[in-house]
């Protein structure tokens, strides 16, 4: 019987987020062109850091691989992730300021604007990947921040017989290669139409089927998620909550998806749990600070809250 020291190895970005709650959504002109900030918080985040923290909160054994800075923000994100049971032994420390983001949140709807900066020196290099840890894991999760490293990690996973999932949030010249490399691509809502020219998500996934034979998943924000499993489409509606901040919801969805996948659930169950976890995360400010516990996500799932 094969022993896996890690359920998930996550390879990608982290951030320290400066969250500002505003009384309305900003406008170029008019009464909401200038507003007093209602509340400020600082929360660690970033696509991979949030997804891996969610996996750890659900009880999975998690290793994070990514580059952090030498400044106070870098120290903060390393310490906070370690405190949340994420193994940081392969996190890289580089002499540069850590990635950070200024997040502006409408306190009425929870919708947000993210303004970020990342020093080029924080790029993860292919040679820095922990090859043995990847091969010894049950699943590898990658984002699209450092694409060459992500493609290499997914390729190493496939060669070792390990499944991989993704956080695909932008279109570049390397996106097609990254989609092909991962076992289960998980797309942000705008990606399938951009890749295929099909505005309808189902038609877009069916068009992508010609290029990829694995499970294809797209997140749809408050409307839930859609998956194409073979030729069968699964639609899973979102849960209705009173949103405080939607930051990190997509990353928590991926953590929930990974949890369900590793537990061998059917696609419908995976999507439903992931949607519940994402919805629960929207009820608190911040990214890592909003990650729900397994009990919180399960409670929302079992409460039968009317879907959107």
DRENNURO-566072 format. One record per atom (N, C-alpha, C, CB): y, x, z. Coordinates in steps of 0.001 Angstrom, whole numbers, plus 500000, padded with zeros to 6 digits. Glycine has a CB too. Example, Ala and Ser with C-alpha at 12.3 -4.5 7.8 and 13.67 -1.06 7.14 Angstrom:
2
494310513190507800/495500512300507800/496700513200507800/495527511308509046/497750512850507080/498940513670507140/500030512900507870/499402514084505725/
***
This chain:
308
498800500849500000/500000500000500000/501246500882500000/500008499040501234/502152500634499079/503370501426498963/504374501038500042/503991501251497574/504929502051500699/505964501820501702/507314502149501110/505710502657502974/508253501233501223/509600501442500711/510556501608501890/510042500260499798/511158502796502043/512104502972503152/513356502130503018/512494504412503262/513679501728501772/514889500947501541/514555499700500740/515953501786500810/515059498566501200/514948497364500393/515897497441499200/515244496116501239/517114497918499461/518149497969498422/518901499294498498/519134496780498566/519098499914497352/520042501031497224/521188500529496362/519360502326496595/522398500518496919/523574500044496207/524451501190495766/524366499092497069/524804501211494493/525544502335493906/526826501812493286/524685503085492842/527979502174493899/529234501683493358/530410501853494286/529100500262493010/531375500950494163/532710501142494727/532862500591496143/533726500499493836/533821501177496841/534270500679498139/535792500682498152/533695501542499313/536381499994499104/537839499900499164/538269499549500577/538370498852498158/539507499840500879/540148499289502068/541221498327501567/540759500427502999/541128497074502003/541978496011501490/543056495618502495/541138494799501127/544284495571502021/545405495113502831/545707493681502390/546673496058502675/545286492729503218/545312491320502858/546578490666503406/544056490599503386/547305489990502505/548549489309502875/548427487833502565/549763489918502133/548542487005503586/548465485561503419/549863485007503171/547820484894504658/550012484224502078/551304483678501691/551288482148501753/551682484151500282/552450481516501950/552508480050502036/552307479342500703/553824479635502609/552325480068499580/552118479472498262/551749480580497289/553388478700497777/551313480181496107/550976481165495078/552275481714494492/550074480534493959/552395483008494306/553646483592493802/554017483090492408/553535485101493776/555327483010492165/555864482641490859/556877483693490419/556519481228490903/557099483755489099/558115484688488598/559511484228488967/558004484839487082/559727482902488936/561041482338489230/560868481142490160/561780481923487923/561944480747490818/561886479561491650/561697479870493126/560786478678491182/561391478845493922/561332478997495379/560207479907495859/561177477653496016/559189480115495035/558072480952495457/558105482341494818/556767480270495121/559272482726494317/559450484092493819/559685485059494974/560625484157492826/560176484528496093/560351485307497313/559777484503498472/561858485658497557/558870485139499248/558250484439500366/558022485401501526/556922483794499932/558085484849502727/557720485628503898/556200485632504044/558397485063505175/555634486764504365/554194486866504564/553812486126505844/553745488356504629/552825485242505738/552399484449506888/551544485259507855/551630483228506422/550695486136507294/549760486889508127/549274488096507359/548568486010508571/549017489195508057/548497490406507431/547250490877508167/549568491516507415/546251491298507410/545066491906508000/544619493085507139/543924490865508144/543834493957507710/543229495058506974/541722494888507053/543677496451507541/541077494929505906/539628494704505852/539013495639504816/539304493215505510/537886496230505155/537171497027504164/536537496100503130/536091497917504842/536377496613501923/535808495802500854/535359496676499699/536819494765500369/535532496162498482/534993496819497293/533685496150496907/534783498338497538/533410496122495597/532255495374495102/530954495753495800/532106495588493621/530626497032495766/529321497443496280/529282497446497793/528962498814495761/530366497883498421/530396497892499880/530185496491500434/531720498466500387/530813495496499829/530676494124500312/529277493580500047/531720493224499654/528749493819498871/527402493331498549/526357493947499467/527056493638497089/526475495252499741/525500495909500602/525645495478502057/525641497416500494/526860495215502487/527060494699503840/526432493321503975/528557494639504185/526541492504502930/525900491194502941/524382491333503022/526294490395501691/523815492228502226/522367492453502271/521927492864503675/521956493533501249/522688493751504305/522357494192505651/522469493040506650/523269495346506070/523499492201506484/523682491055507380/522517490073507275/524999490337507063/521877490027506123/520741489119505927/519426489758506381/520640488709504452/519493491006506856/518319491650507430/517611492642506533/517365490629507829/518176492970505382/517563493945504490/517916495366504920/518007493700503041/517046496310504591/517313497732504849/518086498279503652/515973498546505088/519277498777503916/520243499036502848/520768500471502903/521408498050502941/520841501092501739/521490502403501591/522647502265500609/520470503494501103/523802502820500974/524968502803500088/525174504179499473/526235502361500854/525456504202498171/525783505432497454/527096505232496733/524656505828496456/528096506018497089/529408505925496466/530301506994497038/530027504531496669/531501507100496495/532422508154496890/533524507590497771/533021508839495659/533752508254498892/534820507884499808/535807509031499927/534255507507501191/537019508721500372/538059509739500486/538082510412501849/539400509130500208/538929511413501958/539067512162503213/540165511606504101/539346513620502922/540876510591503637/541981510040504424/541462509033505448/543021509374503503/542396508429506178/542026507470507206/541284506269506623/543264507004507949/541663505845505405/540964504731504762/539499505077504490/541665504348503451/539254506311504042/537881506739503801/537065506755505081/537864508111503162/537650507288506146/536951507298507428/536674505882507917/537762508062508470/537627505011507686/537482503624508137/536328502930507432/538776502849507900/536237503067506119/535186502361505385/533815502935505727/535436502445503870/533708504242505910/532419504832506277/531961504332507649/532513506370506275/532888504322508588/532542503901509935/532173502418509985/533697504184510882/532944501592509283/532689500162509353/531364499801508697/533823499393508696/531049500412507571/529777500107506920/528602500576507769/529717500755505534/528732501750508382/527666502252509253/527473501326510443/527983503679509735/528580500828510994/528501499895512117/527770498628511733/529889499555512623/527840498251510455/527195497028509963/525801497299509406/528058496376508888/525179498389509856/523776498710509566/523521499112508119/522915497536509904/524534499647507443/524352500195506097/524203501711506223/525558499817505150/523123502257505686/522906503700505744/523911504409504842/521457504055505331/524638505365505414/525700506062504687/525383507537504457/527005505937505441/524124507918504629/523756509335504532/524036509917503149/522287509512504868/523969509081502103/524227509569500745/525598509181500221/523175509050499809/526459508677501116/527854508448500724/528542509804500594/528603507534501765/529304509961499544/529946511237499236/531387511217499730/529895511529497716/531803512317500346/533179512452500821/533881513465499917/533230512899502337/534960513019499285/535682513886498366/537136513983498789/535572513369496923/537730515152498539/539105515416498969/540080514654498085/539413516931498930/540251513384498420/541145512490497680/541397511270498562/540532512075496279/542478510542498309/542689509292499054/541667508255498642/544112508749498827/541198507468499592/540199506430499304/540803505325498445/539639505836500615/539960504632497707/540422503462496963/540979502428497935/539272502854496116/542049501752497523/542617500702498352/543095499565497460/543776501245499222/543341498420498085/543822497259497334/544826496486498169/542648496343496918/545829495953497494/546764495008498079/546348493630497590/548258495341497695/545957492756498512/545439491433498157/546403490366498658/544018491210498750/546821489502497758/547766488425498070/547008487108497992/549002488430497088/546988486359499100/546180485146499203/547070483929499439/545148485280500336/546855482886498666/547521481599498879/546804480891500025/547516480716497568/547485480693501145/546839480119502319/546433478656502116/547760480230503511/546920478002501080/546573476605500819/545258476456500059/547683475939500041/544967477408499188/543789477289498330/542771478408498513/544217477251496905/543201479531499106/542318480678499230/542270481544497993/540954480222499555/542940481140496918/542960481947495697/543773483213495922/543540481138494514/543407484290495214/544066485556495499/544361486376494250/543223486361496434/545284487291494407/545597488317493411/545228489654494032/547123488279492975/544545490511493267/544135491819493777/544837492905492971/542585491990493708/545585493745493657/546255494902493064/545626496140493690/547828494862493297/545073497028492873/544305498125493449/544649499460492796/542816497850493312/544231500524493464/544387501859492892/543201502713493329/545741502511493330/542741503560492420/541606504437492694/541851505793492051/540285503816492175/541853506826492851/542042508188492362/540867508566491458/542175509193493547/541152509203490327/540098509588489383/539067510524490017/540713510255488161/539467511229491066/538546512157491725/537436511431492486/539313513059492677/537550510129492638/536539509360493353/535380508918492463/537173508154493982/535390509298491208/534318508890490290/532982509487490737/534644509330488836/531948508652490735/530600509100491078/529965509745489852/529730507915491595/529386510941490034/528766511671488933/527268511408488897/529040513176489058/526702511461487716/525278511190487565/524433512131488413/524874511306486107/524817513397488508/524026514371489265/524066514121490774/524520515772488972/524965513241491203/525067512937492635/524172511775493066/526502512621492989/523451511186492136/522570510073492468/521361510551493270/522111509360491193/520965509818494308/519785510185495112/518510509701494426/519885509585496545/517956510528493569/516835510119492717/515647509628493544/516400511282491824/515309510341494622/514157509959495428/514371508615496113/513866511029496466/515578508371496608/515866507103497276/515797505942496294/517245507148497940/516275506154495082/516197505112494057/514746504758493773/516899505565492764/513905505769493579/512501505543493256/511742504912494413/511842506846492863/512208505142495642/511507504635496826/512022503287497300/511621505625497944/512969502697496571/513545501413496980/512793500255496342/515033501344496606/513089499049496838/512535497840496226/513455497306495130/512304496760497290/514730497661495198/515701497173494218/516929498083494235/516103495693494517/517522498265493072/518771499028492934/519844498079492416/518594500266491967/521004498106493070/522123497267492645/523272498168492230/522563496289493776/523837497918491044/524923498757490534/526113497882490146/524448499597489319/527311498474490186/528483497793489637/528933498536488392/529637497711490683/530072498140487829/530515498730486559/531740499624486730/530825497632485554/531915500168487929/533082501018488171/532888502395487551/533349501149489677/531796503064487888/531457504352487275/530233504112486392/531176505476488370/530476503745485153/529425503199484307/528326504196483963/530024502680483052/528667505446483699/527624506416483354/526643506580484507/528246507777482989/527158506661485727/526290506785486901/525464505509487078/527128507069488178/526079504344486835/525363503074486978/524231502963485963/526329501895486816/524502503329484723/523472503282483681/522320504225484016/524074503646482310/522669505420484487/521638506396484863/520807505882486035/522281507750485224/521458505274487021/520742504761488184/519784503640487780/521734504257489244/520245502722486922/519386501634486462/518226502164485625/520198500621485654/518482503206484849/517431503822484039/516386504488484923/518031504846483068/516844505212485946/515921505844486896/515080504791487610/516698506692487926/515713503694487970/514990502615488633/513905502051487719/515958501503489059/514258501779486480/513291501219485526/512113502179485340/513973500932484158/512395503476485242/511331504464485067/510389504508486266/511930505841484834/510928504175487450/510123504177488673/509485502820488954/510977504588489854/509690501847488054/509137500522488260/509897499703489277/507726500633488678/511171500027489469/512016499342490446/512992498433489699/512784500368491345/513142497202490171/514088496280489548/515525496664489876/513812494846490000/516444496239489006/517860496503489247/518673495254488922/518351497710488405/519766495078489665/520717493995489427/522097494607489241/520713492961490601/523043493773488818/524353494336488497/525497493432488915/524446494613487024/526656494040489043/527928493339489191/528761493722487977/528663493705490556/528793492843486980/529507493123485733/530775492291485692/528616492827484495/531929492980485718/533205492289485890/534240492669484841/533754492575487254/533886493551483906/534856493972482892/534123494355481613/535717495159483403/534877494408480523/534331494793479224/534884496160478832/534670493730478139/533974497090478559/534357498414478077/533399498797476949/534330499479479238/533572499980476423/532674500465475400/531269500746475910/533235501694474792/531081500761477243/529777501050477832/529085499799478385/529932502074478937/529741498643478284/529185497438478889/527835497066478296/530147496287478725/527713497114476988/526448496762476338/525319497654476844/526574496882474805/525589498941477000/524559499868477475/524177499570478915/525039501314477351/525147499184479726/524862498850481119/524040497569481213/526166498702481914/524385496573480408/523608495334480381/522154495628480007/524227494325479386/521965496469479011/520611496795478555/519825497560479607/520670497606477274/520515498345480437/519833499205481403/519296498444482602/520765500280481875/520011497400483056/519604496713484284/518547495649484000/520819496075484967/517711495393484995/516653494388484841/517211492978484832/515630494523485955/518161492721485762/518727491382485918/520248491498485914/518218490698487235/520887491337484772/522352491388484742/522948490159485424/522861491490483288/523913490382486315/524658489290486929/526105489453486485/524523489292488510/526585488491485708/527885488586485057/528947487788485817/527788488092483614/530170488299485829/531312487470486205/531541486460485085/532600488342486462/532241485377485407/532359484223484514/532909484566483140/533230483192485144/533829485502483046/534477485769481763/533682486717480858/535843486344482006/532602487313481363/531909488346480599/531015487793479478/531078489175481533/530111486834479715/529275486354478601/530065485841477399/528377485261479089/531141485033477598/531921484636476423/532537485822475687/533015483681476836/532998486809476444/533611487974475804/532591488788475016/534280488858476850/531348488854475502/530312489628474816/529764488918473586/529182489928475767/529822487574473591/529142486816472530/530060486004471637/528152485902473139/531293485762472086/532182484894471336/531898483419471547/532090485213469888/530997483098472469/530648481707472777/531366481269474044/529113481540472938/532206480258473970/532943479786475148/532035479074476137/534069478855474726/531011478393475639/530074477690476511/529116478695477145/529288476607475721/528992478635478492/528205479646479193/526727479601478823/528356479473480683/526164478414478687/524747478341478327/524512478947476944/524255476879478359/525353478591475987/525182479161474644/525371480674474674/526176478521473651/526303481144475504/526532482584475600/525295483293476154/527755482875476489/524685482735477205/523485483362477768/522337483321476770/523072482665479076/522218482228476043/521140482143475050/521361483156473927/521050480714474467/522596483432473612/522881484453472600/522560485847473134/524355484379472160/522835486044474427/522508487332475048/521001487526475153/523146487434476438/520250486421475166/518792486523475242/518216487372474116/518171485141475207/518857487363472973/518375488171471852/518451489661472154/519176487860470597/519318490034473116/519492491447473460/518796491832474758/520959491770473564/518413490843475561/517867491141476890/516838490077477247/518999491202477970/515623490507477654/514562489536477929/514417489201479405/513256490055477412/515293489738480262/515194489479481695/515962488243482120/515692490667482466/515933487960483422/516716486869483988/518198487190483822/516360486641485488/518960486244483263/520390486419483037/521144485459483935/520760486188481546/522154485959484645/522859485147485638/524364485293485447/522452485555487077/525082484183485579/526543484230485537/527088483440486713/527092483668484189/528049484028487438/528699483339488549/529873482525488010/529177484353489634/530080481347488605/531092480413488106/532092480022489194/530421479162487550/532338480895490152/533309480603491195/532917479379492001/534679480406490594/533867478491492220/533617477293493024/532587476359492400/534905476543493236/532310476553491111/531349475692490417/529914476207490511/531740475558488964/529703477307491235/528350477772491484/527893478867490548/527416476640491391/526721478685489946/526147479734489102/525199479110488073/525398480788489966/524942479881487037/524061479476485944/523122480634485658/524874479070484662/521849480324485412/520880481370485089/520011480934483926/520009481708486311/519591481908483140/518659481675482047/517404482483482349/519282482069480654/516327481769482646/515041482379482999/514066482087481868/514496481835484376/513800483078481042/513042482819479829/513866481915478935/511663482184480147/513351480714478682/514110479743477884/514661478608478751/513225479165476772/514434478701480071/514830477623480974/516165477918481635/513763477401482038/517051476926481590/518374477064482206/518350476453483606/519470476385481329/518943477172484548/519078476687485917/520566476590486235/518339477626486936/521020475403486595/522405475194487009/522418474911488507/523070474021486208/523191475683489239/523256475499490687/524715475322491091/522611476706491442/525097474125491549/526506473878491879/526952474619493134/526742472392492061/528256474843493227/528814475482494403/528896474514495566/530182476046494098/529106475063496770/529239474243497971/530712473980498262/528563474929499181/530997472789498731/532371472415499039/532734472887500448/532564470884498910/533713473782500524/534227474261501805/535747474267501729/533672475687502150/536391474454502865/537841474628502890/538131476122502809/538478473991504181/538480476633501616/538611478075501438/539836478659502146/538681478397499969/539613479802502756/540694480572503371/541040481770502487/540295481042504798/540001482427501950/540189483611501114/538930483794500285/540494484889501977/539073483828498970/537905483969498090/537533485427497819/538167483268496775/538269486372498407/537980487790498203/536551488109498626/538976488664498986/535813488759497749/534459489199498070/533383488154497886/534419489667499451/533744486929497499/532740485867497385/531672486209496340/533416484538497026/532091486763495210/531129487139494181/530195488244494639/531851487572492934/530706489157495452/529878490245495977/528864489703496982/530759491331496637/529298488766497822/528385488139498779/527334487322498038/529161487244499773/527726486651496946/526747485952496102/525640486910495694/527426485347494847/526009488094495251/525015489061494802/524123489515495947/525697490260494167/524710489684497139/523890490008498303/522890488911498602/524767490250499516/523337487658498521/522443486527498730/521375486437497657/523231485243498772/521770486711496425/520825486693495307/519729487732495545/521554486966493961/520125488936495924/519155490011496168/518204489631497300/519880491331496505/518735489024498352/517903488605499477/516841487618499028/518761487987500579/517245486611498275/516288485630497792/515282486219496823/517008484496497137/515759487103495946/514879487740494966/513800488564495658/515690488628494015/514181489355496658/513220490210497351/512269489406498226/513950491237498197/512645488181498560/511752487305499308/510832486493498404/512557486375500175/510970486696497091/510075486040496148/510341484576495928/508703486199496597/511575484132496179/511915482722496008/511988482363494528/513249482401496699/511829481072494196/512070480630492815/513555480740492484/511577479170492608/513859480743491208/515244480949490773/516182479909491388/515333480895489242/515747478653491438/516608477607492003/516975477917493449/515913476240491921/515989478368494232/516238478692495632/517135479898495798/514942478932496343/516951480892494938/517797482087494991/519257481717494744/517327483133493954/519491480955493674/520866480587493325/521501479733494412/520897479838491990/520742478806494969/521300477915495977/521695478683497237/520298476816496323/520826479598497671/521165480402498851/522365481300498571/519961481253499288/522385481932497395/523502482819497044/524813482044497003/523248483500495686/524782480820496469/525988479987496449/526437479630497860/525740478710495641/525482479329498737/525829478991500114/526454480190500820/524586478508500880/525878481370500624/526423482579501241/527844482846500749/525522483788500941/528053482714499436/529383482945498864/530388481949499406/529337482860497340/529998480674499498/530898479646500020/531261479931501475/530255478256499896/530269480312502263/530533480620503671/531525481775503806/529224480964504398/531442482736502889/532344483887502963/533789483504502689/531907484954501984/534006482392501991/535368481963501650/536104481335502832/535323480974500502/535420481134503942/536044480468505089/536710481448506043/535013479660505839/536687482757505690/537344483770506526/538126484730505642/536304484545507384/539102485406506236/539898486392505506/539133487690505311/541204486665506239/539399488349504177/538866489677503942/537550489660503207/538704490392505229/537037490869502921/535773491012502207/534640491255503206/535853492170501176/534542492475503768/533500492722504764/533641491801505966/533540494170505219/534879491506506348/535100490636507506/534618489210507276/536565490617507862/534433488825506032/534026487451505728/532531487313505461/534794486946504535/531796488422505470/530360488358505183/529668487498506240/529735489788505144/528960486451505821/528304485572506800/526996486175507301/528039484193506185/526553485709508441/525223486062508920/524192485238508166/525099485836510450/522937485598508311/521869484822507685/521864483395508231/520498485495507918/522100483251509530/522130481916510135/523270481071509578/522261482027511652/524446481691509379/525591480945508849/525330480468507428/526852481809508884/524778481353506592/524483480969505213/523399479896505169/524049482194504395/522372480063506004/521282479093506031/521757477744506563/520126479616506885/522634477770507553/523155476516508116/523915475713507071/524067476804509314/524741476390506283/525478475699505226/524509475157504178/526508476646504570/523497475939503881/522488475526502906/521755474268503382/521482476669502657/521384474267504649/520575473168505192/521403471941505554/519825473640506414/522738472133505679/523576471002506073/523707469963504982/524940471483506465/523353470372503775/523446469424502658/524871469079502313/522695468163502978/525791470052502485/527195469805502165/527312469438500697/528073471043502493/528089468416500412/528214467937499030/528663469068498115/529209466759498947/527911469331497041/528307470387496116/529526469966495316/527154470741495177/530211470975494748/531370470703493906/530910470159492566/532222471974493713/
***
